Amino acid sequence: MRAKEFDRKFDEGEDISIYLDVSKAHRPEQEQKRVNVDFPLWMIHQLDKESKRLGVPRQSIIKVWVAERLKKAA
């Protein structure tokens, strides 16, 4: 299929998913890499207290707070 036809189908709201191979698709800058960070116990206790209050895992709080700080610094 030519790009013009593909674009037309998309623009007209047709389902184009059958034309896509998403087996190797990825979101740039969204890949994950594991890092180890050592926190003092008082910080872990505070993180656990906040995670319990919000009903989310500790890791989620850390990710959100770090992302907020990085956006603010940018």
C-alpha positions, 0 to 999 in steps of 0.5 A: 500500500502506498503512503497516500492511501494509508494516510487517506484511510487514517484520515477517514477514520478507517482501522489501519491496525491491520496494516501495521507490524507492531511486534518491534514497536517501541516508544522513544525515550520510554524504555526502562532501565533498572537503577539501584538507589540507596536511601536512608531508613528514615526516607524509606519509612516516609516513602512507605507512609506516603505510599500507604496513604495514597494506596500506591507502591513506593516505586510509583511515588519515587518515579512521580516525584523524580519526574516532577522535579526533573520537569521543574528543573528543565 
